[in-house]
Amino acid sequence: MRLPAVRLDRLRGPLVVGGLVAAATAYVAVVDPNSPGHYLVCPLYLLTGHYCAGCGGLRATHDLAHGDLAGAWAMNPLWVVVVPLLVVAWLRWTARSWRDPAAVSAAPAVQRVVWVPWVVLAVTTAFTVLRNVPTLAPWLAP
């Protein structure tokens, strides 16, 4: 049985994004961020000595790719929480694109989730501030 070309066209966006993320994750899984010289240093950390919300994200991704949940949590707990949410969002996008041709247009979805960027900004800002508090650093800093 062959899938109709129309349905495959609908899946182009989710499949391209999924493929790029899979390739990037595979690269990070193979090239260890814990060994120096393979990746750039965080510019915020380089300039200020403070951790941003993304610091430790590559090492956490490497640990997750190797099944080390505790190691990933130690590097960046926010990223460990966000990854499953991103996977669910990608799966929903893929399913919606498969079922409904109008789902390829993001306009209706954008109207429903106008608050999401504000929540993301608030959470990442709070996490950035909290992981630089000396008392909380043993739990939140990479």
N, C-alpha and C positions, 0 to 999 in steps of 0.2 A: 504494500500500500504506500502510495506516495503522497506527501503532504502538499496541499495547494500552495502555490507560490505566493498568493496573497497573504496567507498566514505567516509565512516565513519573512515577508517584508515587514510585517508588524513587529516581529521579534528582533529586527536588526539592532535597534538601540540597546535593549537589555543584553543581547548576546555579545555585542561589541564591548560594552562596559564590563560584563562578566568575564570575558576573555582577557581584557586588559588587567583587571584586578587579579585574576588567576595567575597571569604571567608575572605580574609584579610580586605577588605573594610567593610564587615559586622562586623568583630571583632572591628575595630576602631570605627564604628558607635555605637556599644553597650558599649564599654569600653572607657569612655571619657578621652582623653589625657589632658584635662584641670585640672583634679584632680590628684594631685601628687601621685607618687608611683606605677603607672601602667606601665610606659615606661621608658626607659633609657634616660638620658640627652645627648644631642649632645656632642660628645667628643671634637669637636673644640670649642664649646661654653664653655664647662667645663674647658678646659685648657687655653684658650686665652681670653674669654669674648666676642669674635666676633661671629657674626651670619654667618652660611654657607648658601648656596643656598637652602638647605633642611630644615633649621630651620623653624618650624611652619608648616611643611608639614603634620604631623599627625593631628594637630588641624584643618588645612584647609580641610583635607580629612573628618574629623568628621563633620565639618560644611557643606561640600558639600553633605555628605550622609544624612544630615538633611534638605537640601534645603536652607541653609543660605549662599547665594553667597557673600553677603557683609562681613559676618564674615570670610569666607574662604579667600576672597581677603585681608582682614586686616592681616591675619596670614601669607600668602605666595602667593603674586600675580603671581609669576612665575608658581607655581604649578597649579593655577586656569587656566592659559593659556595652560599649557602643557597637562592637563588631557583630554580635548576634542581631542587634536592631537593624543594622545595615543589611545583613543577609535577609532578614524578614522583609524589609522594604524592597530589596531587589526581587525577591520571589513574588511579592504582590505586584510589582511593576510588570514582571514577566507574565504572570497569569492574566492581569488586566489587559496587557497588549495582545495576548493570544485570543482572549474572548471577544474584546470589543474594539472595533476599528477607531472609534472616537477616543479611546484611551490613549492613543499615540499622542494626541494633543494634550498637553499638560494644563491647559487653561482651567478646566473645572477643578482639578485637584489642587491647583495653586490657591484658589479662592477658599478652599476649606482649611488649609494649613498655613495661613498667614502668620500665625503665632509661632510656628516652629523655629524660624531663624532667631527670634528673640529668646526662646528657651535655650537654644544651642549657644547663643552668645552669653547668656547669664550663667549657664552651667560651666562652659569653658573658662570664663573669667573667674568664677568662684573657685574652680579647681586649680587654676593657675595661682591664684592668691594663696589658697590653703596649702598647696604643696610647697610653698616657699616660707611658710611659718615654721620656725625652728622646732617648735614642740610637735608639729605634725609631720615633719620631714621624714622621720623613720618609717612612717606608714605610706606616705604619698609621693615622696621623691624617688626618682629612679636610682 
